[in-house]
């Protein structure tokens, strides 16, 4: 055994979340710049595993992993993360997965995505962030449904509306999706699938916007219609955290006059919100070759 290390990215909400063919489903929106990193220092003589900062979900994941492989769980788990909690950005899922990876690294365990999924969903509904690429994922049962690959180059301009959401509590109440909602989810899924097939982010945006509209009946977002109008002007769409507090405008990263568009939309969003407590931020991703070459920029503007 050795000191083990593991990491996992966060997300900005989801491209889609709902029900398709009676399966709970989400399509991930990975943000590599958001990350949870874990270090596990094993100590077989210690009676139990310890973790700082109340990371109890990560601790539970570590205990489940060592139990599964019949290993001593004694040691210290340390987690550092820049992912805001309770916002719908996969903070706890990333902590759980980073912890699992760190402990597996320490003991040289034959870790698979399926093992990670099985442990993660025993703790809470999980965001599918054990996969680096964009995937369709059953977040209740931990099942990979489809892999889409990497998003084409994109721009994301978003806000955090404030407050927080408990994922476990959120998933305990009935969402009340009707037949029309279910048809919308299927339509959104097909737009997103086609967008990845054609490397066309505008089609992906269409699907994300449909899902965001349906989610208004579950967790309403102020300014959604205004965000949609702004996005439409640039052939973009709106992405939300379906069980969180963030919402953003998603655009083609190859848009003409990109810097001017970013400045224009950032100003419009700030004028619209008129609340100094709401964070406005942007994320620009230029992907040349996945996963080796990735350029990212994520300045936060208060």
N, C-alpha and C positions, 0 to 999 in steps of 0.2 A: 504494500500500500504506500501511498505518497500523498502529498498535498494536492488536492484535485481542484480543477478550475472548470467553470462552465458559464455560458452566457446565453441570453435570449433577447430578441428584439421585441419592441412594443408595436402598437398599431395606432392608427387614427380612426377609431370606430371600425365600421365594416362597410364594404361595398354593398352588401345585402345582408339582411337578417330576417328570417320569417319561417314559413313552413312550405315545403314542396313535397308532394306525394306523402303527406302525413309525417314527414321527417322534419325535425327542427334543423335549420340550416343557416349557416352564415358563410359569407365569402370574405376572406381576410383582406386587410389593407395594411401590409407590413411597412413599418417605418424603421429602417436600420439605425438611424441616428438615436432613436429611443432604445435604451438597452438596460437590462438587469444583468449584473455580473456576480457570480457566487464563487466563494472559496471554501473548501471543506478541509479542515485539519483533523485527520483521524486520531483517535485515542482509544484503542481497544480496552484500556483499563478503566475508562470512564463509564459510569453506569448508564448514561443516556447522552443523547445529542442535545446540544445547546445552540441557540441562535439569538442574536441581539435584535433590537428594534421591533419587537412584537411581530416578527415574520412567522406567525404560527402556521400559515398554510404551507410555506416552504418547509418548515420543520416537519409537519405531518407527511409531506411528500417524501422527505428524506427517510423518515421512519418506515414508511410503506415500502420504499425501495430496498432498504437493508433487510427488512423482514422477508420480502419476496425472494431474496438471494441467500437468506440464512446467514447474514453477516452481522457482526457487532455494530451497533449504531453509535457507540461512543465517539464523541468528537465535537468540534466547534464549527458551526456554519456561519459564514459572514456574507452578507449580501449588500451590494451597492447598486443603486438604481437611479436613473434620471427620469423615470416614467411617473408622471403625476398619478396619484391614487384616486380611485372613485370617479374617474372621468370617462371611462369607456375606452381606455388606451392599453388594455391588457396588462396592467401593472402586476396584479397578483398571479396571473397565468405565467408571465415572464419570470417572476420570482420562483415559482414552483418548478418551472422547466430548467432554469439556471441551476437551482439547487440539485435537481435530479442529475443533471449533466456533471456537476462538480463531484458529487459522491460517486457516480459511475466512473469518472476519470480517476478518482482516488483508488478505487478497487479494480480498475481495468475491467469493468463489467461489459458484456456484450449488449449495449443499449440499442434499442430500436425506437422508431417513432411510435410504433404500436404499444410498446411498453410504457413510454412516456404518456401517451394518451390514456391508457388504462388507469394509470396512477392519478393523473390529473383530474379525470372526471369523478374519481372517488372523493375528491376534496370539494370541487365546485364545478359548475359548467365552465368549460375552458374555451379559449379563443382560437385554437388551432395554430398558435405561434411556434409550435415545435417544427413547423414547416417554414423554410425560408421564403419559398415562393408563395404566390397567391393561390389559395386553395378554397374549394367548397368543402365544408366540414360540418358534421353533426356534432354540435357543441354540447349536447346532453349525453350522448353515448360514446363520444370520442372516436368517431369513424370518419376517415378520409373518404370523400365522395368523388372529388375530381380535382386534378391539379391543372392550373392554367398557365403557369410559368411566371415570368416577370412582367410587371407593369411597363408599358411604354413610358418614355420620358414624360414627367408630369410636373405641374406646379400645384401646390396646395396652399390656399390662403384660408386660415381658420380662426375660430374663436373658442374660448372656453367660457361657457355661460355661467360658471360658478356652481358651488355646491358639490355634491357627490352622490353616487348611487351604489348601493350594496347589491352586487351581482346575484348572490344567493337569494336574497329577498325578492329581487326583481323577477327571477325565474320561477318563483313559487306561485305567482298569480296568473290566472287565465288571461290570455291576450285578446280573446274575442275576435279573431280573424274570421271574416265571412267569406263566402265563395268568391266575391269580387276581389277581395284582398289576396286570396290564394292565386287567382288568375294573374293578378299584378305581379306577385312574386315570381311566377313562372315566366312572365314576359320579361321581367327585369333580369332573370337568370340568363335567358336566351340572348338579350342584348349584351350582357357582360361576356358570355361565352364567344359571341360573334366578334366582339371588340378585341378579345385576346387573339382570336384566330387571325384577324386582319391587322393586328397591331394598331388599332384605331381607338384612341382614348375617348373620342367623342361618343362612340357607341357604349363604352364602359360607363361613361358619365350618364347616359340615358338610363341605364339599368340602376345605377346608384341613386339617381333622383327619384325614380319610381319607388324604390324601397324606402327612401327617406319620407316620401309623402305618406305611404301606408303607416309608417311608424308614428305619425302624428297622433293617431288614435291611442297609441300605447304610451309614448313618452313625448309629449308635444315640445317642439323647439320654437321659441320666439324668433322672428325674423326669417323663418324658413322661406316663405314666398318671396321676400325681398332678396334673399340669397339666390333663389332660383332665377329670378329676373336678371340679376347681375351675371350669373353664370351663363344664361342663355345668350347674352350679348356677345359672348366670346366662345360659343359652341362648347361650353363646359357643363358641369353638373354639380350636384351637391352631395356631400358625404356626411353622414352623421354617426355618432355613437348611439346605437339603438338602445343601449342600456347605460347611457352615460351623458355627459354634459358638453361634449365638443361637437362642433359643426363646421364644415368648411366648403370652400369652392374648389373644385378639381378642374384643372385645365390641361390642355396639351402642352408639354414642355417645349415643343418646337414652335409655339405660336410666334407670329411676327411681332416685333416691337415688345419683346417680353418684359424688359425692365419697365417700360412705360405702362404696360398693362398691370403689372404688379403694383406699381405706385398708385395708379388710378383706383384699383380695387381696394387696396389697403386704406386709402383715404375715404372711399365710399363706405366701407365697413365701419371705420371709426366714426364717421359722421352719423351713420345709422344707429349704432349702438349707444353712443353718448353716455358711456358708463366707464369711468376710469378704473373700476375694479375688474373689468372683463379684459382678458389677455387677447391680443391680436397677434398672430404669428404667421410665418410662411415657411414652407418647406419646398425646396427645389431639388429634384432628382434627375440626374442625367445618367442614363445607363448605356455604357458602350458595349460591355460584354459581361454577361452574368455568370458567376457571381464575383469575378475577379476584379473588375474595374468599375467602381461606383464612385461618383462624385456627389456629395451632399452638402447642403447648406441649410441651416435652420436657425436664423436669428429670431429672437423673441422681442417683440415691440410692446412695451407697456402703455 
